[in-house]
């Protein structure tokens, strides 16, 4: 590695692919800010200038003013710059000179009614993705790696790219059915984060939301529900791909209670309103009756066409039968409305 340029040598030591890409972006922006494309020159400048940290502070402000980054994103870019100079043996003295990364607080937390509305008013693509996101509280990068075979299996392990930890995934029958329908209809979900974001954004617009539901909010909703239900910390961490001691992970991965705790969360997040009460049952019975009457009408019409009966009813009698059937259906509909 002696002949390797310092930048390549530094990046080769970073194991995480996502971290390596983030650090590269930060360095590219720093070179643009410094108007210098040579990493070696920047390191020499750091060694020569006594108050080089001032440029880092200016860079932090430039990222926000010139690039439109948030304070958190700008601070994250500088972590990569710190890593580079540490590797080169010229660490930056930034203690108390820049704000620390702060916790991201969401201004909106979607309710179960919001999720149900989004699910109800959109097509099968959003239904399938929303159902999978409800089942598997993973980050977007991990969600995009889930295969249809894993979904169909109903239970699988998934290794998180960000934290490099293994978590357990369960998939509901509802989700499996939706993905089978996608396959039958030859509908393919977007395979990139931007594609999924656009799909959900369009769905939120159709649902009439002024704000957009994203993958982070879906994951947060799952975790909040798990915690509110009293789920043990070790359990919800394994189910949401957070770091846990290796010995505990090995012990818990095959325990049946993982599925039971997962099931409690899923039952608390129904994407369709639960059937509870006489009105819902009555509506279902009415719909079943309507469908049965339609089937009978089609059967009678087909039989009459097939056998060509000599005593075929007149057009007038058929019209009268149609009117009576229509009146019966209207009576049923009015009865349901009055009961509501």
Secondary structure, 3 states (H helix, E strand, C coil): CCCCCHHHHHHHCCCCHHHHHHHHHHHHHHHHHHCCCCHHHHHHHHHHCCCCHHHHHHHHHHHHHHHCCCHHHHHHHHHHHHHHHHHCCCCCCCCCCCCCCCCCCCCCCCCHHHHHHHHHCCCHHHHHHHHHHHHCCCCHHHHCCCCHHHHHHCEEEEECCCCCCEEEEECCHHHHHHHHHHHHCCCCCCCCHHHHHHHHHHHHHHCCCCCCCCHHHHHHHHHHHHHHCCCCHHHHHHHCCCCCCHHHHHHHCCCHHHHHHHHHHHHHCCCCCCCCCHHHHHHHHHHHHHHHHHHHHHHHHHHHHHHCCCCCCCHHHHHHHHHHHHHHHHHHHHHHHHHC
